[in-house]
Amino acid sequence: LMGESSTSCVSATNTNVYVPNESPGVQTVITPFRADIPQADLDDLADRLSRTRWPNEVADAGWDYGFPLARLKELVEYWRTGYD
């Protein structure tokens, strides 16, 4: 998210990757792709993530009420500052 280029992209090599399938003798083809996302959109996302209004966490709830809030906060912080 914090790159200096005007766009960020996800890309793979130009070579297809073949992986075994559950069926004997069948392979699945993974085709490379590229996703170009304008830096302004990434900056906007980082800004909105930084302004998240978090709910109060239910004490000792674990996974009973959904994804644990503390773990979600860690994940969002990673998306905001570390993932590229």
C-alpha positions as CSV (number, residue, x, y, z in Angstrom):
1,L,0.0,0.0,0.0
2,M,2.8,2.4,0.7
3,G,4.6,2.0,-2.6
4,E,6.0,5.0,-4.5
5,S,4.7,4.0,-7.9
6,S,1.4,5.4,-9.3
7,T,-0.2,2.0,-9.4
8,S,0.2,-1.3,-7.5
9,C,-0.2,-4.6,-9.2
10,V,-0.4,-8.3,-8.6
11,S,1.3,-10.3,-11.2
12,A,2.7,-13.7,-12.0
13,T,5.1,-15.0,-14.5
14,N,4.1,-15.6,-18.1
15,T,4.2,-19.3,-17.6
16,N,1.1,-21.3,-16.8
17,V,1.4,-23.5,-13.7
18,Y,-0.1,-27.0,-13.8
19,V,-1.1,-28.6,-10.5
20,P,-2.5,-32.1,-9.8
21,N,-6.3,-32.4,-9.6
22,E,-8.2,-34.8,-7.3
23,S,-9.0,-36.9,-10.4
24,P,-6.2,-39.2,-11.5
25,G,-4.4,-37.9,-14.6
26,V,-6.2,-34.5,-14.6
27,Q,-4.3,-31.3,-14.0
28,T,-5.6,-27.8,-13.2
29,V,-4.1,-24.9,-15.1
30,I,-3.4,-21.8,-13.1
31,T,-3.2,-18.9,-15.5
32,P,-1.1,-15.8,-14.5
33,F,-2.9,-12.5,-14.2
34,R,-2.2,-8.9,-13.5
35,A,-4.4,-6.5,-11.4
36,D,-3.6,-2.8,-11.7
37,I,-5.1,-0.7,-8.9
38,P,-4.6,3.0,-8.9
39,Q,-2.5,4.3,-6.0
40,A,-5.3,6.8,-5.1
41,D,-7.7,3.8,-4.5
42,L,-5.1,2.1,-2.3
43,D,-4.5,5.3,-0.4
44,D,-8.3,5.7,0.1
45,L,-8.6,2.1,1.4
46,A,-5.7,2.6,3.8
47,D,-7.3,5.8,5.1
48,R,-10.7,4.2,5.5
49,L,-9.1,1.2,7.3
50,S,-7.3,3.6,9.7
51,R,-10.7,5.1,10.6
52,T,-12.5,1.9,11.4
53,R,-14.9,2.1,14.3
54,W,-14.5,-1.1,16.1
55,P,-17.3,-2.7,18.2
56,N,-16.7,-3.8,21.8
57,E,-15.6,-7.4,22.1
58,V,-17.6,-9.9,24.0
59,A,-15.4,-11.2,26.8
60,D,-14.3,-14.9,26.4
61,A,-16.4,-15.3,23.3
62,G,-13.8,-16.9,21.2
63,W,-15.3,-17.8,17.8
64,D,-18.9,-18.0,19.3
65,Y,-19.8,-14.6,18.0
66,G,-17.7,-14.6,14.8
67,F,-14.1,-13.7,14.0
68,P,-12.2,-12.7,17.2
69,L,-11.9,-8.9,17.2
70,A,-8.3,-8.8,18.3
71,R,-7.2,-11.0,15.4
72,L,-9.3,-9.0,13.0
73,K,-7.6,-5.8,14.2
74,E,-4.2,-7.4,13.5
75,L,-5.3,-8.5,10.1
76,V,-6.7,-5.0,9.2
77,E,-3.4,-3.4,10.4
78,Y,-1.5,-5.7,8.2
79,W,-3.7,-4.9,5.2
80,R,-3.3,-1.2,5.9
81,T,0.5,-1.0,6.4
82,G,2.2,-4.2,5.3
83,Y,0.4,-5.9,2.5
84,D,1.4,-4.9,-1.0
